[in-house]
Amino acid sequence: MTNNVKTIAVLTARPGREAELRTLLEDMVEPSRAEPGNLRYDLWADQAEPGIFVLDELYVDAAAREAHRATPHFQHYLATITQLADRTAFSLEPRIVA
C-alpha cells in the first residue's frame, strides 16, 4: 500500500465572488504542481452550478502535503479563501486505489 495522501476541497463562491474565487484557485495550480512531492493538482468546476469548484490534490506523503501548506501561495490562499467561499476539505488516505 502506498503512503500517498489526497486532499479534496469543495469550494462554493460567496455571491458575487465567483470570478475572484476562480482566479485565486487558478493561480494555485502552476506553483502547486511544481512542488516536490506533488503528484497531482487539478481544479474542477461544477457543470451545473457556476461558482462551485473542486480541488483534487495528490501528494507522495503527508510531509509533502504539509510542505505545500507552508508555501507562500498556500498561505495567501488560506488568508483569502474565507472572504470568497465556503470550503469543505477532506484529507484522505488510500484504501483501495488503482
C-alpha positions in Angstrom: 0.0 0.0 0.0 1.2 3.5 -0.9 1.7 6.4 1.6 0.1 8.9 -0.9 -2.1 11.5 0.6 -5.1 13.1 -1.2 -6.8 16.3 -0.4 -10.2 17.1 -1.9 -11.6 20.6 -1.3 -15.1 21.7 -2.4 -15.4 25.5 -2.6 -18.6 27.4 -3.1 -18.2 31.0 -4.0 -20.0 33.6 -2.0 -22.5 35.7 -4.0 -20.7 38.0 -6.5 -17.3 36.5 -5.7 -17.2 33.7 -8.3 -14.6 35.4 -10.6 -12.3 36.2 -7.7 -12.5 32.7 -6.4 -11.8 31.2 -9.9 -8.8 33.5 -10.2 -7.4 32.6 -6.8 -7.8 28.9 -7.5 -6.4 29.0 -11.0 -3.4 30.9 -9.6 -2.7 28.0 -7.2 -2.4 25.3 -9.9 1.0 26.0 -11.5 3.0 26.7 -8.3 1.4 23.7 -6.6 2.1 21.3 -9.4 5.8 22.5 -9.3 6.3 21.5 -5.7 8.4 18.5 -4.9 6.2 15.7 -3.7 3.1 16.9 -5.6 1.7 14.2 -7.9 -1.5 15.9 -8.9 -3.2 19.3 -8.5 -6.3 19.7 -10.5 -9.1 22.3 -10.5 -12.6 21.2 -11.4 -15.7 23.3 -11.9 -19.3 22.1 -11.5 -21.1 21.9 -14.8 -24.5 22.7 -13.3 -23.6 25.2 -10.6 -21.3 28.1 -11.5 -19.2 29.1 -8.6 -18.7 25.6 -7.3 -15.1 24.3 -7.6 -13.3 21.2 -6.6 -9.5 21.0 -5.9 -8.1 17.5 -6.3 -4.6 17.2 -4.8 -2.3 14.2 -4.5 1.0 14.1 -2.6 3.6 11.5 -2.2 3.1 11.5 1.5 1.9 13.6 4.5 5.2 15.5 4.6 4.7 16.7 1.0 1.2 17.9 1.8 2.5 19.8 4.9 5.3 21.3 2.8 2.5 22.5 0.4 0.6 24.1 3.2 3.8 26.1 4.2 4.3 27.6 0.8 3.6 31.4 0.2 0.9 30.6 -2.4 -1.0 28.4 0.0 -0.7 30.9 2.8 -2.1 33.6 0.5 -5.0 31.2 -0.4 -5.6 30.5 3.3 -5.7 34.2 4.2 -8.1 34.9 1.3 -10.4 31.9 0.9 -12.9 32.6 3.7 -13.7 36.0 2.1 -14.5 34.4 -1.2 -16.0 31.0 -0.5 -17.4 28.4 1.8 -15.0 25.5 1.9 -15.2 21.8 2.9 -11.9 19.9 2.7 -11.1 16.2 3.1 -7.7 14.7 3.8 -7.7 11.2 2.5 -5.5 8.1 2.7 -5.8 5.2 0.3 -7.8 2.1 1.0 -8.4 0.5 -2.4 -6.9 2.7 -5.2 -5.9 1.8 -8.7 
